[in-house]
């Protein structure tokens, strides 16, 4: 049953104000499917309207940025007019005007949940301070069909003071190459650089393409051993109504990423929202009651001293930083309902191991 097409026509082509116009004509067993389709249609419609969107990117309420003389830094800014839009393509430009001390790097990028990364430059020989809620850049919605990246700029250091610039044609199909190296090996020959590129392309699936690319493994399943303990549940903790849009965006992002699903579990843990340094919200779940009835595992952890001793004769050292230690290991099917958490928007459970357990 393709509910999306019917839902779309009734909502946006027929001019009906909402789902209730036709919901009474469908079987009750399909109600949940219609609700989900309605939510999808709303997000797609909102994203489409963003192509003619114009707004202003501001620092968050909690962020104060200090720019040192003649430096550039990356800061996250919020676009209040686009808080409810999941993801869209935008052009960011400098505000201009007299008296502006900073400069913004003009760029085309993806805005997700109303947040955009900005390159902010201080060209002056003295430091400047950007206060919270400071307007920084102009944001204009554009269509992804208008973007056709067919050239790639490659920089290679060929000498102590020499950099070779090479412009190459690339396939505009985003599926043709998932991973493009973001760095060039310093001091490598052309053959070595080519081998490095091939190696990175071969193992591109292990690299995170963006902040929400957590990866997933089923090599091991996370189990929660609670024995015969009855389910523990708590009411959701009060959330200020002003945070509802951000909370909905966080939940929808986890649903879209397959991290969580809707739940009918007898277990329920409350959500705790913590404001981060960049002004965004950190989504946490208080699993203390669940942990209190969980059988503890005393499996030995490796000792750092022994690991360092084993490296003493190595000639080459390499490091890999895990993008996220959580949301990657699949939860055992029998234990998924134990990870359920409650919010003002409903009850959900994790498909992948969350932090706090």
QUIGI-V152173 format. One record per residue. PHI is phi in radians with two decimals (none if undefined). PSI is psi in whole degrees, 0 to 359 (none if undefined). D_CENTER is the distance of its C-alpha to the mean C-alpha in Angstrom with 2 decimals. Layout:
BEGIN
phi-><PHI;PHI>
psi-><PSI;PSI>
d_center-><D_CENTER;D_CENTER>
END
This chain:
BEGIN
phi-><none;-1.55;-1.35;-1.10;-1.08;-1.10;-1.11;-1.10;-1.09;-1.21;-1.42;-2.02;-1.68;-1.55;1.37;-1.26;-1.30;-3.06;-1.22;-1.15;-1.10;-2.10;-1.15;-1.25;-1.60;-1.93;-1.03;-1.10;-1.19;-1.72;-1.02;-1.12;-1.13;-1.16;-1.04;-1.17;-1.12;-1.05;-1.11;-1.09;-1.08;-1.07;-1.19;-1.14;-1.11;-1.11;-1.16;-1.15;-1.19;-1.28;-1.13;-1.79;-1.39;-2.38;-2.73;-2.22;-1.53;-2.18;-1.15;-1.25;-1.16;-1.79;-1.73;-2.22;-1.90;-1.87;-1.77;-1.30;-1.02;0.92;-2.29;-2.33;-2.52;-1.70;-2.24;-1.66;-2.17;-1.90;-1.88;-1.01;-1.23;-2.20;-1.09;-1.53;-1.61;-1.07;-2.80;-2.73;-1.69;-2.40;-1.90;-1.86;-2.42;-1.16;-1.19;1.27;1.67;-1.29;1.46;-1.39;-1.55;-1.87;-2.27;-1.98;-1.24;-1.23;-2.76;-1.85;-2.64;-1.65;-1.74;-2.15;0.97;1.31;-2.05;-2.36;-1.51;-2.13;-1.60;-1.87;-2.06;-1.92;-1.46;-1.63;-1.43;-2.32;-1.29;-2.28;-2.05;-1.83;-1.29;-1.04;1.18;-1.28;-1.16;-2.02;-2.60;-1.62;-2.09;-2.21;-1.28;-2.33;-1.57;-1.14;-1.18;-1.43;-1.85;-2.39;-1.27;-1.89;-2.25;-2.21;-1.64;-2.05;-1.92;-2.28;-1.49;-1.77;-2.80;-1.05;-2.13;-2.22;-2.18;-1.63;-1.85;-2.23;-1.78;-2.06;-1.38;-2.22;-1.27;-1.32;-1.30;-1.11;-1.45;-1.25;-2.53;-1.26;-2.19;-1.99;-0.96;-1.67;-2.54;-2.07;-1.15;-1.29;1.36;-1.57;-1.31;-1.08;-1.16;-1.13;-1.10;-1.12;-1.16;-1.11;-1.07;-1.12;-1.13;-1.17;-1.13;-1.09;-1.87;-1.09;-1.17;-1.58;-1.74;-1.39;-1.38;-2.77;-1.11;-1.66;-1.55;-1.48;1.37;-2.74;-2.29;-2.02;-1.10;-2.45;-1.91;-1.38;-1.98;-2.11;-1.54;-1.96;1.06;-1.69;-1.14;-1.23;-1.05;-1.87;-2.56;-2.36;-1.32;-1.22;-1.45;-1.00;-2.10;-0.99;-0.97;-1.17;-1.66;-0.99;-1.04;-1.17;-1.13;-1.07;-1.12;-1.09;-1.12;-1.13;-1.10;-1.23;-1.15;-1.12;-1.48;1.28;-1.40;-2.29;-2.44;-1.16;-2.37;-2.22;-1.34;-1.34;-1.54;-2.81;-2.05;-1.39;-1.63;-2.10;-1.79;-2.09;-1.37;-1.46;-1.09;-1.46;1.65;-1.36;-1.77;-1.71;-1.58;-2.18;-2.14;-1.50;-1.73;-1.09;-1.19;-1.13;-1.10;-1.20;-1.89;-1.61;-1.18;-1.38;-1.88;-1.73;-1.06;-1.23;-1.62;-1.13;-1.58;-1.08;-1.04;-1.17;-1.14;-1.15;-1.09;-1.22;-1.73;-1.13;-1.80;-1.29;-1.69;-2.14;-2.19;-2.37;-2.27;-2.24;-1.73;-1.26;-1.07;-2.70;-1.41;-2.18;1.12;-2.09;-1.53;-1.20;-1.45;-1.01;-0.92;-1.26;-1.92;-1.07;-1.15;-1.26;-1.54;-1.04;-2.31;-1.96;-2.42;-1.09;-1.62;2.41;-1.89;-2.36;-2.39;-1.49;-1.55;-2.19;-1.08;-1.54;-1.45;1.90;-1.55>
psi-><115;88;340;311;314;318;317;314;317;326;314;338;328;351;14;145;342;184;333;343;321;1;330;346;359;156;145;333;342;5;317;322;320;319;316;320;321;318;318;315;320;317;319;317;318;321;321;323;343;349;330;18;144;136;188;131;129;156;154;172;335;356;132;122;130;117;121;161;135;46;167;143;159;126;151;133;156;138;100;327;351;28;323;1;123;306;138;167;133;160;125;136;162;144;327;193;159;146;1;121;339;168;147;132;122;130;157;126;175;127;125;129;33;14;139;143;134;139;110;128;137;101;2;161;12;155;153;153;131;112;165;146;16;127;129;320;159;135;128;128;138;165;138;337;339;355;123;81;100;359;145;130;123;127;131;132;113;352;180;317;25;131;127;129;125;125;119;146;137;161;128;351;115;340;351;328;105;328;123;123;134;5;161;138;123;131;12;148;169;322;317;320;321;319;323;315;318;321;316;322;320;320;30;334;342;357;142;123;336;178;331;7;86;338;172;138;141;14;330;144;135;125;146;102;107;2;227;15;135;158;141;140;149;159;155;147;148;137;128;134;334;341;357;314;318;320;317;320;318;315;316;323;320;326;314;327;1;17;324;166;163;151;155;36;149;348;150;125;147;154;141;124;125;130;124;171;328;4;347;174;135;125;114;153;132;98;22;320;321;317;330;338;9;136;125;141;122;31;133;137;149;146;130;322;318;323;318;323;323;347;2;333;9;144;332;139;139;150;145;129;122;125;321;130;351;175;22;324;127;140;140;136;325;342;358;321;338;341;7;142;150;140;169;342;354;187;133;161;155;139;335;156;120;170;154;345;none>
d_center-><30.99;28.79;27.91;25.33;28.12;30.46;27.93;26.92;30.61;31.59;28.85;28.66;31.73;34.22;33.25;33.01;31.33;29.44;29.32;32.46;34.70;34.64;33.18;36.73;37.86;35.65;36.28;34.85;33.37;30.98;29.81;26.47;25.79;26.70;24.51;21.43;22.63;23.18;19.62;18.42;21.12;20.20;16.62;18.11;20.90;18.86;16.82;20.23;21.76;19.29;21.20;23.94;21.82;22.67;21.38;21.09;18.25;19.15;18.39;17.26;20.10;19.83;19.34;22.47;22.27;25.30;25.82;28.49;31.19;30.48;26.91;23.49;20.13;16.47;15.44;12.70;14.48;14.37;16.10;17.97;19.27;15.95;14.35;14.75;13.49;10.31;10.14;13.18;14.89;16.65;19.25;19.29;22.79;24.93;26.53;29.88;32.88;35.42;34.66;31.02;30.76;27.35;26.11;22.79;21.96;22.11;19.28;17.68;13.88;11.05;10.50;7.70;8.99;11.74;10.24;11.43;12.25;16.07;18.72;21.39;24.82;27.89;30.89;33.47;35.45;34.51;31.33;29.71;27.67;25.07;25.28;22.68;22.11;23.60;23.20;22.06;21.55;22.32;19.64;20.96;19.45;20.55;20.82;19.14;22.67;23.94;21.90;23.65;22.83;26.00;26.60;25.06;26.31;27.22;28.65;31.04;33.14;36.66;38.59;38.62;38.32;37.43;34.16;34.36;32.24;31.83;30.49;29.77;29.30;26.28;25.53;23.64;22.41;18.71;19.62;22.46;20.59;17.10;17.33;19.13;20.22;19.05;22.20;25.87;28.07;30.44;34.06;33.58;36.03;35.07;35.66;33.52;30.67;31.02;30.95;27.82;26.05;27.37;26.21;22.60;22.71;24.32;21.68;18.62;17.21;16.82;14.57;10.78;10.33;6.88;4.44;3.38;7.12;8.87;12.18;14.94;18.57;21.55;24.00;24.24;23.63;22.95;25.97;26.82;30.61;31.98;35.45;37.37;35.53;35.05;31.60;30.45;28.81;28.14;27.55;24.30;24.46;24.89;21.92;22.94;22.86;21.27;18.02;18.11;16.01;13.08;13.72;13.98;10.64;9.04;11.54;11.15;7.50;8.96;12.00;10.75;9.17;12.56;11.76;14.22;17.17;19.72;22.54;26.25;26.60;29.37;27.09;24.94;23.27;22.22;18.82;18.70;16.49;16.60;16.12;14.58;16.43;14.20;14.83;11.59;12.02;11.77;12.26;15.32;18.05;21.65;23.09;26.29;28.62;27.24;27.55;31.11;32.25;30.45;32.72;31.93;31.63;33.51;32.39;33.09;30.36;31.17;32.95;31.59;35.20;36.06;33.07;34.06;37.66;36.80;35.30;38.37;39.89;36.82;37.08;33.46;30.36;26.77;23.56;20.19;17.26;15.19;11.45;11.28;14.56;13.53;12.08;13.91;17.53;18.75;20.72;24.36;25.15;27.84;25.61;22.54;24.34;24.85;21.16;21.36;20.20;21.53;20.23;22.08;20.31;21.58;21.52;18.81;18.84;16.63;16.95;15.69;16.92;15.31;16.36;19.57;21.74>
END
